[in-house]
Amino acid sequence: MKTKLDIAKNWLPRYTGMDADDLGDYILLTNFDDYVTRFCRRFRCAVKGAGRPMQGATNSAGLSIINCGMGSPNMATIMDLLAARRPKGVLFLGKCGGLKRSTDIGHFILPIGAIRGEGTSDDYLPHEVPALPSFKLHKFVSEKLSARGLEYRTGVVYTTNRRLWEWDEKFKAYLRRLTAIAIDMETATLFTVGHANQISRGALLLVSDIPMAPDGVKTAQSDTAVTRKYAELHLEIGIEAMAGIGTKGEPIKHFRY
């Protein structure tokens, strides 16, 4: 247990109930139990990691899904643990709040970058390092969206550790100055820690609320409605993209800087 790899290999089963060899080359990350359940129902595979912090599954074709939980510390943890597997690509299926008038509930966002407002990523790389996805992975996901005739947005996402901020007018004024298209709690951490660990990564975000407007703040009822209407499509696009990128996408290469 002297190296990061030693620790990651030892801790991955402790967190997920899966060894490195149980995971595929391509991995979907989410923070919704329902996505894992839908995945297992579709591919008739079993959920692993019951009673552990992060549950997941791998289908017969070698595509995996993991519910890593909510927030940037959990995202950093799973991206560190995945260093034990060195996957060829990781796609996060998360929800976000739309900050622009051009975004509405049900829209998909492929972030071109993320603002590191969460703090967690500062433990990995200097704050000046931009949080960016892997271009070729996002390019392939965008092709899948276009093939389905689905509209999607691109832009910069602001990532925060604050869960309850919708009442804070000062913070909302700050967000307006940033001109970000959306806000979430994981994307900047995913991009930064993925970069630090040389893991190709991307995020397909579903706009679930419009939090800058008083009547657009997420409620239990509105979130249930969004999940019922859009979750299956969200997951389908993720599965289609990550199941096909290995054979149909451009090779994703890692470079050291």
N, C-alpha and C positions, 0 to 999 in steps of 0.2 A: 504493500500500500504506500509506495514511495512516490509514485508518479500520478499525474492526473488521469491517465488511461487506466491505471490499476484501480483507482477509486471509482471511476465511472463504470467499469466492468462489474465491480462489486456492488455498486449502489443501484444500477439499472434494474435488476430484478427486485430489489427491495422497494423501489418506488412503483414499478409497473407490473410486477409478477412475470416479466418476460426477460429472458437472456438476450444478449446481442444477436445470437443466431436465430431467435424467434421472430426478429423483425426483418422486413423486406428492404430492398434497396431504395424504395420510394415510400415516403411516410406522410400521411395527413395528420395535422395537429388540429385540435379543436378544444373548446372548453365547455362542451355540452354533452351530457350523458346521452341525450337523445340521438346525437349523430353516431355515436358508437353503436347504440342499439339498432339504428336503421342499417348501418353498415353490416352488422352481424346477421340481421334478418335477411338482407339482400344476398349475402354470400354464404349463408348457413355455416357460419363459423362461431366459435365460442369467445365470449368476453374473458380476458385474462386480467388478473390483478384485483379481484374482488377483495375489498377491505383494505386496499392499499391506496396511496394518494392519487395514483394515475392509472386508470383502466384503459385497456386497448385490445386490439385484435389484429390478426393477419389472415388474409384470405389465401386460397389455394394458389393464386397467381403471384403471391409475394408482395402484395400491397398491404401496408399496415396503417392503422389509425390509432391515435392516442389522445385521450382526454387529459390534457396537461393542467387543467384548472385555470382559474381566472387570475390575471394580473402579471406584471412584469417579473417578479421574483420566480413564479412558477415557470414562466417561459424561459427564463435564464437557466433554471434547473434542468428542464428537459433538454435544452439545446446543449448543455454541458454533458448530460448523461448520454446523449446520442453520439458523442465523440467515441463511445465504445463501439458503435456500429458503423460509423462513417457512412451514412446513407448518401446516395447520389443526388437526392433532392427531397426537400421538405416543403410542404405547402400548408399554411395556416388558414383554416376556415373559421373566421371570427365575425363578430358583429361590431358595428361602429355607429357613432352618432354623426349625422350629416351636419356640416357647418355652413354649407353654401346653399343659396337658393336654387342652384342647378341640381342639387341632390335631393332625392325624395325616398321615402320608405320603399324598400324593395329593390333599389338600385344596387348594382355591384360596383365595387371600387378595387382597382388594381393600383396600389400605391407605387409611385415612382421613387418615393423616399419617405422618411419619417423623421420628425423632430423629436429629439431625445429629451423629453420633459419628465421622464419617469425616474431618472437617477440611477436605476439599477445598472444600466449599460456603462455608466462611468467606471464601474469596477473592472471593466474588460478592455476598453480602449479609451484614449483621450477624448474629451467631449467634442473636440474639433473634427473628429472622424465622422463623416456622414453615415447615416443609417440607410443602407441601400439594399434592394433585392437583387437577386441574380437575374440579369436581363433575359437570358435565353429561356429560363423557366417561365417568367412572366409572359414572354412572347408566345410561348406555346399555350398557356392558359388563355391569353387574349384570342388566339385562333379558335379555341374551343367555344368561347363566348360568341365570337362573330359567326361561327358555323351554325349556331343555334338562333342567330338573328337577335341576340340579346344586346341591349345597350349596356355600356359600362362606362365608368368615369375613371380618369387617372388624376393624380395630384399628390400632394404631400399630406400625410396624416400626422396629427399631433398625438403623441403617446404620453399618458399621465399615470401616476399612481393614485390620483384622487378619484374615488368612486362617487363621492357626493359633492358636486361642485355647481350644479345647475342653478342654485340660488345666489351664487357669488357673482355680482355684477362686475366687480373689478377683474376677476379672472376671465369672465366672458368678453370684456373689453380687450383684454390681452390676446385672447384667441382671435378676435377680429383682426387685430394688427398683424397676426402671424399669417393670415390668408390661407390657412390650411383648409383642405376640403372636408376633413372628417377628424374625429377624435376617438381614440381607443386606449386600451391599457396594455397592449402586448407587442404591437408591430415593430416599434423602434428597437425593442429588446431582442426580438427574433432576428432582425436584420443585423444588429451589431454583434450579438453573441454567435450567430451563424458565421459571420465574417471572421470573428476571432478564432473560431473552431474549424474554419475552412469547410463549411457545410453549405451547399447551394440551397437557397431559401426564397420563398415567396409568400404572398398573402393575398387571398381573395376575400374581401370584406363585404358583408351585407349590411346595408344601411337599415338600422332597426328603429331609429328615432331621430327626431329633429330637435335636439335639446336646447338650442338657442331661443326657441319660441316657447312661451309658457305652456301652450296647449300641445307642444310636441315632446315634452319630457316623458321618458319611458315609464310606463306603469306595468304592474303585473299583468293586467288585462291586455294592454297593447302588445307586450312582448309575446304573450301566448298567441295572439292573432298573427304576428309576424312569423313566428315559428311554424304555425299551422299552414301558412300560405306559401312560405318561401324556403323552408329548411330542406325539403326534399330536393328541390332544384339546386340549391347551394351545394349540397353534398354530391349530387350527381355530376355536376361540373368538375368538382374536385377529383372525384373518382376517375372520370373520363380523362382528365388531364394527366394525372399522375400514373394511371395505368398505361397510358400510351406514350408518354414522353421518352421512355427508354428505347422504344423501337421507331417512333415516328418524329421525335423532336431532334433539334440540333444538339450535338454533343455539348454537355456542360462541363467546362474545364475549370480547374482550380488553379489560381496563380498566387504565388507568394509575392508580397510587396516589400 
